[in-house]
Amino acid sequence: MQHYDPVNARPPEMADPLQALKSRFAEGENVLATLAVDLDPELRFAAGALALTNRRLLAIDGRGGWREWGLAAPGLDMRLA
């Protein structure tokens, strides 16, 4: 007998979050950095990933939710400290 927990089940694309990010890149978009993360927005352990490209910052959370921020958006600055 197999146990299936639909509450904690990950979407199929979350088997490898960094691989899932690759499907979101646009033609000609250059990946500058990637980062695997292990916390969700509620600070619970969940696999996720970030990718910085020459055009935007993309994020995928542990539930398969996507967010992105364009680097050319008004009012955004990126600073290295």
N, C-alpha and C positions, 0 to 999 in steps of 0.2 A: 504494500500500500504506500502511495506517495502522498506527502502532505503538501498542500498548496495554500499559501497565505496571500489572498488578493490585496490585502492592505499593504504588505511589505514587498509585494512583487515589483520587480523593476521592469520597465519597458524593455523590449528586446534590444533597442538601440543602446541601452545603458550597459550592455555587457562590457563594452570598452568605450568610455566617454570620449577619449581623444579620437578614436576612430569615428564616432558619431559626429564630431565637429567637422571632420573632413568633408562630409556630405553637404555642409552648409557654405563652403567657400565658393566665391564667385569666380568666373573666368578671369584670369590675370591677377587675382588677389594673392599677394605674397605673405606667407606666414612668417612673422618675426620671432614669435615665442609661443610656447604652449606650457600649461601648468595643470597637472592633475591635482584636484583638491578633494578633501574628504569630509567637508562640513557643508550642510545645506544652509539656507538663509535663517533657519531657526536654530542654528548651531548644533544640529544633530548629525551623527555620523552618516554620511551618504556619499557615494562616488559622484564626482562631477569634474568639470574641466573648464579651463579658460584658454582662449587663443587670441593673441594679438596679431593683427594683420596690418598691412599698410593702409587699410581703409577703415577698420573697425575693431572693436573688442567684442568677442562672442563668449557666451557662457552657457553651459548646460548643467542643470542641477540633477540631483539624484532621482528625481521623478520624471526626468525627460523633458522638463520645461526649458525653453530657450529664451535668452535675452541677448540683445545686442545694442551697442552704442557706436554710432558713427564718429570717427575721429575729427571730422570736419564740422560737427554740430556747433552752432553758436554757443559761446560761453564755456566750452570745454578746453582745458589745458592739461597737458601731461608733463609732469616734472619729475625728474630723478633726484633723489635725495641721498 
